[in-house]
Amino acid sequence: MSIFDRFLPKRKPVEIKNNIPKEKENLRKTFGVYCNKHHGTKSGKLCPKCTALLATVMTKINRCPYGITKPICDRCEIQCFGEKQTKEFMEIMKSSGTGMFLRHPIMAFKHKMASLSVDYSKNEMEKRQREKEKAKEKNAKEKAKAREKAEKNK
C-alpha cells in the first residue's frame, strides 16, 4: 500500500447482470407480435403451436449452460433446441423484427444493439486468434532459419 492509494479512486468489481428475465420478456413480446401477425390472435395471446414453442424456449433458457451471462439466443453458439425447433424459432425471430420496431421500439433497439455487440466480440476473438496463429507461424519460421544457420556454422 503506497501513500497515493488513498487518493486514487477505488476499483469497483465488475457487475454481472442477469440477462435471463429481460430475454424472456423480449421473447414473450416477440412471439406475441409474430402470432398476432401470422395466426390472427389478439392482444398478445398465442396460438397452441406458438405457446408450445415458447414453453420449450423458456425451459431451454432456464437450463442454459451460460447461466445468467447468456448471450442472445439467436447469436448463441450452442443450439439448445432440436433442428426443427431451432428453424421455427429463427423464423419467428426474423419475421417479427419489423413488428417489434413498430410496437416495442426501445426494446427492439436494445436487443439489436446487444446482438451487434455479440457479433463484434466474436469478430474480435476471431481476429485475435488469427493474429496468434500468424505469430506462431512466424516464430516457427524464425526458429527454423536459426536452426539452419546453426547447422551451417557447424
Secondary structure in CASP SS format (residue, H / E / C, confidence):
PFRMAT SS
TARGET T0000
AUTHOR 0000-0000-0000
METHOD secondary structure of the structure
MODEL  1
M C 1.00
S C 1.00
I C 1.00
F C 1.00
D C 1.00
R C 1.00
F C 1.00
L C 1.00
P C 1.00
K C 1.00
R C 1.00
K C 1.00
P C 1.00
V C 1.00
E C 1.00
I C 1.00
K C 1.00
N C 1.00
N C 1.00
I H 1.00
P H 1.00
K H 1.00
E H 1.00
K H 1.00
E H 1.00
N H 1.00
L H 1.00
R H 1.00
K H 1.00
T H 1.00
F H 1.00
G H 1.00
V H 1.00
Y H 1.00
C H 1.00
N H 1.00
K H 1.00
H H 1.00
H H 1.00
G C 1.00
T C 1.00
K C 1.00
S C 1.00
G C 1.00
K C 1.00
L C 1.00
C C 1.00
P H 1.00
K H 1.00
C H 1.00
T H 1.00
A H 1.00
L H 1.00
L H 1.00
A H 1.00
T H 1.00
V H 1.00
M H 1.00
T H 1.00
K H 1.00
I H 1.00
N H 1.00
R C 1.00
C C 1.00
P C 1.00
Y C 1.00
G H 1.00
I H 1.00
T H 1.00
K C 1.00
P C 1.00
I C 1.00
C H 1.00
D H 1.00
R H 1.00
C C 1.00
E C 1.00
I C 1.00
Q C 1.00
C C 1.00
F C 1.00
G C 1.00
E H 1.00
K H 1.00
Q H 1.00
T H 1.00
K H 1.00
E H 1.00
F H 1.00
M H 1.00
E H 1.00
I H 1.00
M H 1.00
K H 1.00
S H 1.00
S C 1.00
G H 1.00
T H 1.00
G H 1.00
M H 1.00
F H 1.00
L H 1.00
R H 1.00
H C 1.00
P H 1.00
I H 1.00
M H 1.00
A H 1.00
F H 1.00
K H 1.00
H H 1.00
K H 1.00
M H 1.00
A H 1.00
S H 1.00
L H 1.00
S H 1.00
V H 1.00
D H 1.00
Y H 1.00
S H 1.00
K H 1.00
N H 1.00
E H 1.00
M H 1.00
E H 1.00
K H 1.00
R H 1.00
Q H 1.00
R H 1.00
E H 1.00
K H 1.00
E H 1.00
K H 1.00
A H 1.00
K H 1.00
E H 1.00
K H 1.00
N H 1.00
A H 1.00
K H 1.00
E H 1.00
K H 1.00
A H 1.00
K H 1.00
A H 1.00
R H 1.00
E H 1.00
K H 1.00
A H 1.00
E H 1.00
K H 1.00
N H 1.00
K C 1.00
END
